[in-house]
Amino acid sequence: MLNNAYTFNGFSTNDLRVSKDFYKNTLGLEVVENEMGILEIKAAGSNKFIIYPKENHQPASFTVLNFEVRDIEKEVDDLIRKGIVFEEYQYPEPMKTDQKGICRRDERFAIAWFKDPAGNIISLIQENK
């Protein structure tokens, strides 16, 4: 059945040009606009994902994309310098974020969330195994 099928995910944007610039220049990912006007984006070590234009786009209310990183502190600092504002959540422990927007559950796991220009939620995750 589908156990041998290649998979990829996708989500929408309200402005393809702005999204292309953000994912390519701000996040530093490989971005190609295909012949159908859809962005195909590749990150190291993973399948591609697509972003497609949608006239009545509504941002997802959940995380649409996760990046596993080795040093969340460094990645957050680098993205803040590029103008990214990380979400600050005041959830009860253990999900509360600090002033940078990093939730440190324990020494093994940390996560930080930010939004792309279309309002879709993206996370950085550091898991020390």
N, C-alpha and C positions, 0 to 999 in steps of 0.2 A: 504494500500500500504506500503510504506516504513516508515511511521510515527512511527511504533513500532519496527523498525530494530535497532539493536545495531550498532554503528558506531565507526570507528577508522581510523587514518590516517597512512601513511607510506611514507618513502622517502629512497633514496639509499645512499650507501657509496662505496668508492673504497677500503676500508680495514676494514673488519668486526671485526678483532681482536682489532685494534686500537679504533674503534668506541665503542666496548664493554667495553674496559678499560675506555674510556672517560666518557661514560654515567654512568657507575657503580662507578668508583673510583673518578673521578673529580666532577661529578654532584651529586653523591650519590643516584642514582635511582636504583630501583629494575630491574635487567636485567637478562633475561633468553634466552639462545640460544635454539631454538626449533629443532625438528628432521629434519626440512627442511633447517637448516642453516640460519634461520632468527632470528634477535634479537627481542624479545618481551619486551617492556619497560613499566613499570607502575610508574606513579607519583601519589602522594596522591590526592584523590578527583577527579580523572579524568579517562577517558578510557585509555586503553593501546595504544601505538603506536608501529609501527614496523619499523625496519631498515633492508634493504635487500642488499646483495652484488650485484653490477652491474659492469661488466667489463669496460664498457665505461661510467662510472659515470661522470656526469657533475653536479656541485653544483647548487642548485636552486638559482635564482637571486632574490628571495623574501623570506620572513620569513616563515619557515616551521613549527616552533614550538614556542609557547608562554607560558611562566610561569608567572602566576599572583602571585605577592609577596606582603607581607605587608610592608617591609622596603627595598626599592630598593638600598639605600645607603649601608646598611649592606651587602646585597647579592652581590652587585658589588664588595665591598671591599673583601669579602670572596673569590670570584672567581678570583679576581686579585692576591690574595695571592697564589692561586693554579695555577697561570700561564696563566689565561685567559686574552686575550687582547680584550678590547671592541672596537667596531667600532667608529670612529669619523666621523660624517657627517657634512659637512659645508653648508647644505641646509639653505635657508633663514629661519628666524623665522617663525613659531614657532617650526620647526623641527630640528634646529641646536643642536648639542650635545656639552657638556662641555668637559674638558680635560679627565675626567674619562669615557666619552662615554655615559653620561646620558642626555637625552632630557627631559627638564622640561617645559611642555607646560604651566602649571599654578600649583597652590597648590593642585589641584585635580588629576593630571595625570603626570606620568613620565614613560619613556621607555628607555631601553638600549639594544643594539644589540651586539652579538658576534657570532663567527663561530665555528662549531664543526670541528674535524680534517679533515673531508671530504669537508669542505668549505660551508656546509649548514648554513643558517642564523637562529639564535635563538634569542628570545627576552625575557627580563624580563619586566614586566609591573606592575606598582603600580598605582592603581586607588583608590583614597580616595572618598568614596561616601557620 
